[in-house]
């Protein structure tokens, strides 16, 4: 049976321990080329200290380093659009986690204050808009710039000062490349549990897909080496 050992550092290292002393691993690296807007992704599949395949997102192709890996590389390179799409999934168009909450209650002549926060999104460009009873609010709004988290992702915060009215609806509208339409978050709402589950499931699926591909290569090698 295969045993998996994951190590998360500058890249994601997945190690496979096999019987008879054979092993293989996948190394996934993300490199920043000049700016956070230009990121290169490299997948390297290795078996018994030998590199079999390497995908480079800048070149958008798979290179083979052994004869029996050439067929895999040829098959992958016939689908350049698919390769690019799969590589970009690792970091691009990551939907923000959004919260809308009250940070100050109204008191006398002092207005109440709300904050709309968007976390862990990519790419950087994003727009936050306040809506009050489905009408855009253009006054008493202050927003931060997009702030880098230090891990290629960003966060942003927008404040709204207002005097509450009974029965009114206040929303924060988020426009970002991760969604084809504006995302609307009402006061006291946040990322739903189902959205969190979808995100976690999607991330696990990407890793599982890489593991299955490597497992197939390792099985192929063992079968043809006796």
Beta strands, then each sheet from edge to edge (+ up, - down):
strand 1: 3-8
strand 2: 11-17
strand 3: 23-32
strand 4: 39-47
strand 5: 50-56
strand 6: 61-64
strand 7: 97-104
strand 8: 112-121
strand 9: 126-132
strand 10: 135-136
strand 11: 141-143
strand 12: 147-148
strand 13: 154-162
strand 14: 170-176
strand 15: 183-186
sheet 1: 1+ 2- 3+ 4- 5+ 6-
sheet 2: 7+ 8- 13+ 11-
sheet 3: 7+ 8- 13+ 12-
sheet 4: 10+ 9- 14+ 15-
end
